[in-house]
């Protein structure tokens, strides 16, 4: 592993020099949590991501170079997780199990799913940008919330998140319904989606009422290429952008999806649909800033990414 670190670091430096790139890393001090071993690793991870972002934009950079850089990022991430988990155990951190489950989700589910997409696409620029966007978004949110919680800087927002068999059942049902309605094969990318940016998308918030008066909100995010592809297939039209026709068609599809999910769960009569709103990216992100969802899943449909989140 040590040899891999030296090899990949030297490889990235050589490619940067050959292409006249610079690695000016301006670390934002607000990401520091006050534990040097953790802060040092975070600085390194952001440095790797920034360098990969530059490499992916340059036409002279080969796909092999991106593949080597991503291999290095994964190696260093797993190394950092092991060190961070060891530190949490050493101080008897009460939120250790939940925090470790977030690490497990990234290393056991998200990274393998993203890697599969990279290999399938032969490290296309789009797949590399997907990888970097999700990883950078994950790192930023994880550091600012979960890692700061280690030192008492903020409360853990995942305390109310649903885990266990019920969460697994929701994952199975949503996967089944997406495949049934969209006729697409899906793969779960994350069981702990925290609002990371996965590309230009269209967002919806659906509100439901219950007999006990407790509101339920469902958030759906469709990557634009997915919603254009699905609506286009319905109409036999190839869309070049998400226009009002696509937006309104996706609103109706969203309601159909939720109706089918409610039927599969046997709770369709318990929730009264009230309204649906189209959200901006900023409004969608604000919802996660307020608190993480009860269920929060991210899927790869092969045609684009899809997020399903609920707040109770």
N, C-alpha and C positions, 0 to 999 in steps of 0.2 A: 504493500500500500504506500509506503514511504517513497518508493521509487516512482510510483504512478504520480505522486504529487510533484516531484521534481520534474519528471518528464513532461507532464501536462503544462506546468507553469512555464518551463522553458519553451515549449512549443508555442504557447500563446504569445509569449514575448517576441519570439522570432517572427511570427506572422504579423504582429503589430509593427515591428520594425520594417519588414519588407513592404508593408502597405502604407507606411508613413503615418501610422495611427499613434495616438497617445493614450495613456491610461491615467488621466487626471481624475482622481477619485476625491470628491469633496464630501467627506462624511458628515452627516447631519447629527449633531450632538444630541438631538432629542431622541435618537434611537438607543442611546446608552442607558443601561439599566443599573449600572454601578457594580457589576461583577466582571472583572477584567477578562477572564477566560471566555466568558460568553460574549462580551462586547467585541473582543478581538476577532472571534469567529464570525460575528455578524458583519464586521467591516470587510472581512475577507470574502464572504458570500456576496455582498453587494458589489465588491470589486469584480468578482468573476462574472456576475450577471451583466454589469455595465460593459465589460470587455466583449462578452458574447453579443450584446446588443449592437456594438460597433461592428463586430465581425459580420453579423448577419445582414448589415446594411450595405456592405462593400462587395461589389460584384467580383473583385479579385480574390476574395476569400472563398476557399473551397468548402464544399459540404463536409469534407473530411475534417476541416479545421473546426467547424461548429460541432461535429460529432465528438471530437476530442475535448473541446471545451465543456460540453454538456456532461461528458463522462466525468470530468474533473469536478464539475459542480455537484453532481450526485455523490461522488466519493466524499467531498468535503462536507456536504450536508449531513450524510449519515455519521461521519466522524463527529461533527458538532452535536448532533442529537445525543449520541452516546455520552459525550462530555457533559452536556446540559442535564441529562437525566441523572448522571452520577452526582452532579452538584445538588440537584433537588433532593436526592436521597440523603445526601450528607447533612443537609440542614433540616431534614424531616418535613419538607414542604407538604402541606395537607392536600394541595391540588395536584399532587404528582400523578395519580392514576388518570385523571382527565387529560392532563397535559401530555402524558405519554401516549394516550389514545390518539391525540391530534398528530403527534409525530408518526405513530403507526399508520394512520390513515394516509399521510403523505408518502411515506416510504413504501408501504405495502399496496397502495391502491392508485394514488394520483400519479406518482412518478412512473410506475410501470405502464399505466394507460397512456401517458404522454409519450413515453419512449416508444410504445407500439405505433403510435401515430407518426412519430419521427421516422422510424424504420420503414413503415409502409409507404410514406411519401418520399422516401430517399432524402430526408432532411431538407424538404422544401422550405423556402423562406417563410411561408405561411405557418407551417408546423413548428418551425423554430420560434417564430413570434408568439405562437400559442403557448409553447413551453415557457418562454421567458416571461410572458405576461402573467400567466397563472402563478408561476413560482415567485415572481417579484411581488405580486399582490398578496400571496400567501405569507411571504416573509415579512412584509410591511405590517400587515394586520397582526400576525403572530407575535412579532416583537413588541408592537405598541400596546397589545392587550395581554396576551398570555404570558409573555416573558416579563413584562413589567409587574404582573401579578405575583411573580416569584418573590420579588423584593417589597411587595406591599404597595406598589405605586398605583395600582388600579385593581378593581374587582374582576374576577374571572367571569366572562360573559357566557361561557358555555355551561354553566351550572344547571340551567333549566333545559338543556338540549336532551332530546329523547335518544336513548340508547337501548341496546338489547334486542330481543325478539320482535317487539313491536316496530322498532325502527327498521329492522330487516324486512318485515312484512310490507311496510310502506314502500321500501325500495323495490321489492318484487312487484307490487301492484303498479307503481308508476312506470316501471320498465315494461310491464305487460301492456299497459294502456297505450304508451307511446308507440310500441311496436304494432299494436292493433289499429290505432287511428292513423298513424303516419306511414305504416308499412315499412318501418326502418328497424334495423337491428341496433340495439343500444348497448353501451358499456358504461358502467358506473365509474366516474372519474374521482368523485369525492363523496364521502358520507358526512363530511363536516365543511361544506362549502360556506365560505365567509364573505361572499360578495366580491371575490377577485374578478378582475377584468379579464374576460376571455375573448375579447374582440368586439367590434361594433355590433350592438344588440338592440332588441326591442323589448321593453319591460311592461309588465301588467301587474296590477294589484287588484285582487278580487276580494270583496267583503261579504261575509256571511253572518247571519244572526242565528241564535239558538234560543231554545225555550227558557234557559236559565239566564238569558241576557248577556252572556259572555260573547263578545265579538271574536270572530275568527277571520284572519286575513291570510290569503294565499298569494305568493309572489311567483310569477313565472317569467323567466328570461329566455328569449330565443335569440341565438346568434343570427344576424341578418341573413347570412347565406342559407341557414336552415329554413327560416320562415319564407324567404323568397322561393326556395326550392319546393317546399310543401304546398304553398298556395299556387305556385306556377304549375305544379303537377296536377292539381285539381282542375285548373282552367286550361291546361295545354298551352300555357304562355311562359316565355322565359323573361323574368323580371331582371332589370339591371339595377334597381334600387328599391328600397322599401317606401312605397308611396302610400297614399291614404287607402287605396283599395286593399293593399297587403295588410295594413294595420287593422282595418276593420274586419277583414277575413280572419286574421289571427285572433282577434278578440272573440269571435264566434267559436273558433277552434278551441280556445282556452276554456270557454264555458263547457264545451262538449267533453273536453278532457277531464275537467273537474267532475262533471256529472257521472262520467264513466268510473272515475276513481271512487266516488261516493258509493256507487252501486256495488263495485267490487268489495268495498269495505262493509257494505250493508248498513250505511249510515246516511244514504241519500235523503231520507225524510227528516233527518234530525237537524239539518242545516238549511237555512233559508237564504237563497242568493239575494243580495241586495244591490250591488253595483260593481262595475269594473272600471278601472282607470288606467290610462296609459301613463307610464312614469318616464321621467328623464333618467339618464344615468346617475345624475347627482341625487335625485330623489330616492332612487333604488339604493344607493350607497348610504344615504342618511338613515334608512331603515336598519341597516346593519350596525351603524354607529350607535343607535339607540339601544340595541340589544340583539343577540343572535337568535335565530329562529328555533322553534321546537323541533321541526324537521328541516334539514337543509341538504339537498342532494344535487350533485352535478353529473350530467350524463353527456357522453359523446354518442351522437346518433350516426356518425359516419358522414353526415351531410352538414353537421354543425353542432355546436354545443347547446345544451338546454339545462336550465336550473329550475328546481322545484323547491320552494321554501314555504313554511307555514308559521304563523305567529298566533298563539292562543292567549 
